[in-house]
């Protein structure tokens, strides 16, 4: 009788351990990272780390999704997300049991954006933005003629460009303004390394 009682107690303990383990293992965060500039996945690589349990650094996938597993329900976690130009940003997430779907919006200050493109265009100071390297490519004589003819300058940031989404917004708006003023002929003569020119 005593032996049966001990077996029953051990079975109950085992069941409790399994239930707790299953519950613990099922709490996870399915995160999606978006840019505060575009509302889409940032163009740069995105790195994510959960700071409370110190899980290894992971990378968001090509759509901006990541998964953090083996968390506890009803607990606050700190998610640290970094991407080129965005710096390191921290987010608090309080988990519920099961899958916790959370969107993380990375904030950015854009010196270059669509509004700046409009302003520069109206003031005759518009640029076509480039991202070179440590040694940017200098303008050729034909590049200089292009700048003079179309009243625009090439601006190469070298190896320290602004956030890609900001740069993209600026250039796309400049492309539209140039298309409206000059038609499509400028596109045949522009430098091929201008960012986001299709």
N, C-alpha and C positions, 0 to 999 in steps of 0.2 A: 504493500500500500504506500509506504513512504517512498519507495523507489519510483512508483508510478507518479506520485506527486512531484518529485524532483524532475522527472522527465517532462511533465506538463509545464512546470515553471520554466525549464530550459527552452521548451518549444515556444512558450509565450514570449520569452526574452528574445529569441531568435526572430520571431515574427515582428516584434517591435523594432529591432535593429534593422531588419529588411525594409519595413515600412518607412522608417526614418531615413534610411539610405536612399530609397527610391524617391521620396519627397525631396530630399536634399539635392539629388542628382538631376531632378527634373526642373529645378529653378534655374533659368538662364536668361540672358539678355540677347535678343536679336536686334542689333543696332544698324541704323543706316545713317551715313554721313553725307550731308549736303552742304554746298557752299551758300553762305548768306548773300553772295553776289548774284549767282545764277539760279539758285534753287535746285541745282543738279549736283551730281557727284563732282567734287573738286578734281581738276585736271591732274594735280600732282599725286604722288603716292601718299596714302594716309595710314598712319601708324596709331595703334590703339593699345592701351594698357589699363587693366583694372588695378587700382593702387592698394585696396584694402587687403586682398588675398595675395597680392604680388604675383599674379599669374604672368607668364611670359608675354612679351611684346608680340602683338599680331598685326597683320596688315589687312586693311579692308580690301574686298575683292573689286573687280572691274566695275561693278555697279554701286560700290560704296557700302556694301553690307559686311558685317562681321558678327561673330557669335562668341559669347563668353559663357561658359558652362560651369557646373558644379558650384552654384551659389546657394545661399540660404534665402528662404522667403522672409518677407517683412524685415529686411535689413537694408541699410543705406550703403551704397557703394560709390566710389569715386572713379569715374572713367576719364582718363587722360587721352586726348586726341591731338595729334600733330600732323601738319602737312606743310610743304614748302610755301613760305609767304604768310601762312596763317599763324605761325608760332605754336606754342603749346596752350591748349585750352582744356579746362577741367569742367566736368559735368557731374552733378549728384543724381543718382538714380536709386529710388527705393523700390525694391523688388516685391512682387506678389508671387505666389506659388505658380509654377508653370512657366510658360513663355512670356517674357516681357518685351514687347516690341516698342522700340524707342528711336526717334529720329533726332540726330544731333546736328544742329546747324552751326557751322563754323563762321564766326564773325570776321569781317575783314574791313579794313579801311583802304579804299581805292583812291589813289591820287589820279589814276587814269580810268575813266569810265565813259559811258555814252554821253553824259551831261558835259563832261570835260571836252569831249570831242566836238560837241556842238559849239561850246564856248570858244575853243581854239579855232574852229572853222570860221566863225563869225569875226574873229579878231585877226585873222590872217596868220595865225601861229600854229596851224595844224601840222601833225606829224604822222608818218607811217612808222609804227613801232616794230623794232627788230630785237631779237635776242641772239647776240653773238656768243663769243666765248671770251677767254682771257685776252685774246688778241682779235678784236672785232675787224671785220673786213671794211676797208676804207671805200669811200665812194669813188667809182670810176668816172671818167669824163662824161659818159652817157648818163650815169646816175645824177650828176650835177646838172646836166641839161634837162633831165626829167624834173628835178626839183624846181628849176627856173620856169619851165614851161607850165607846170601844173600848180605852181605856187604852194608847194608842200615840202617838208623836210623829212629825211630819214632820221630816225632817232634810235640808235643802237644802245641797249642797256648793258651790253657785254655779258658777263657771267652773273650779274646781280639784277635780274629783272623783277618787276612787280609781280603780284599774284597773277597767274595765267588767266583767270576769269576776268580780271580787271583789264588786262591787256587786250583780251579778245573783244570785250565790250567796246573799248575805245576804237580799235581797228575796224570792227564791223560797221560802226556808225560812220567812220571816215570813208569806208568803201561805198556805203550808200550815198553819201554826199557827193563823192567824186563821180559815181555813176550818174547821178542826177545832173551834174554840171557838165561832164565831159563825155557821157555815154560810156561805151565799153573800151574805147581805143586806148585809154591810159593803162589798162590791164595788160596789154601786150608789151608795154615798155617798162613796167615797174620791176623792181628787183624781185627775184623769185623767193628770197628769204624773208619777205615781209610776213609776219605772223598771221595765220588764219585766213590767208588769201586763197580762195578756192578756184 
